[in-house]
Amino acid sequence: MIRGQKIRLYPTNEQEKLLWQYVGAYRWSYNRYLSLKLTAYRLTGQSITPYQFSKYMTKFKKRPKYQWLNDVPANTVKTQPARDVERAFQNFYEGRGEFPKFKSKKKSKPSFYTRPEKLKIEN
């Protein structure tokens, strides 16, 4: 069973800018979901679900100020950050990790997830 693959990329300058845009959008979305989850819990005693976040982001991406989010695949901005925050909370509650923290530009590992079938490899 193959669980994952590591590959070495040699991107052009244009591709590197695009990859950094994906990393930034993922980090921003992760922080947004964590913030919304904590705020909702503080105010109402209930937290939001990944489904509610996905609906929120669909509306949010239509705002002129956040049009840049449309340049990134939807699962990188809507689905995967919510899953990762939920997994972080689950690990915390089960004693396998610390309370989820916000991702920093300087200290966080620059990574993002995308579905493999969305990748196009040429030469």
Secondary structure as the mmCIF struct_conf table of DSSP 4:
data_model
#
loop_
_struct_conf.conf_type_id
_struct_conf.id
_struct_conf.beg_label_comp_id
_struct_conf.beg_label_asym_id
_struct_conf.beg_label_seq_id
_struct_conf.end_label_comp_id
_struct_conf.end_label_asym_id
_struct_conf.end_label_seq_id
HELX_RH_AL_P HELX_RH_AL_P1 ASN A 13 THR A 44
BEND BEND1 GLY A 45 GLY A 45
HELX_RH_AL_P HELX_RH_AL_P2 PRO A 50 PHE A 60
TURN_TY1_P TURN_TY1_P1 LYS A 61 LYS A 62
BEND BEND2 ARG A 63 ARG A 63
HELX_RH_3T_P HELX_RH_3T_P1 PRO A 64 ASP A 71
BEND BEND3 VAL A 72 VAL A 72
HELX_RH_AL_P HELX_RH_AL_P3 ALA A 74 ALA A 74
HELX_RH_PI_P HELX_RH_PI_P1 ASN A 75 THR A 79
HELX_RH_AL_P HELX_RH_AL_P4 GLN A 80 TYR A 93
TURN_TY1_P TURN_TY1_P2 GLU A 94 GLY A 95
BEND BEND4 ARG A 96 GLY A 97
HELX_LH_PP_P HELX_LH_PP_P1 GLU A 98 PRO A 100
TURN_TY1_P TURN_TY1_P3 LYS A 105 LYS A 107
BEND BEND5 SER A 108 SER A 108
HELX_RH_3T_P HELX_RH_3T_P2 PRO A 116 LYS A 118
#
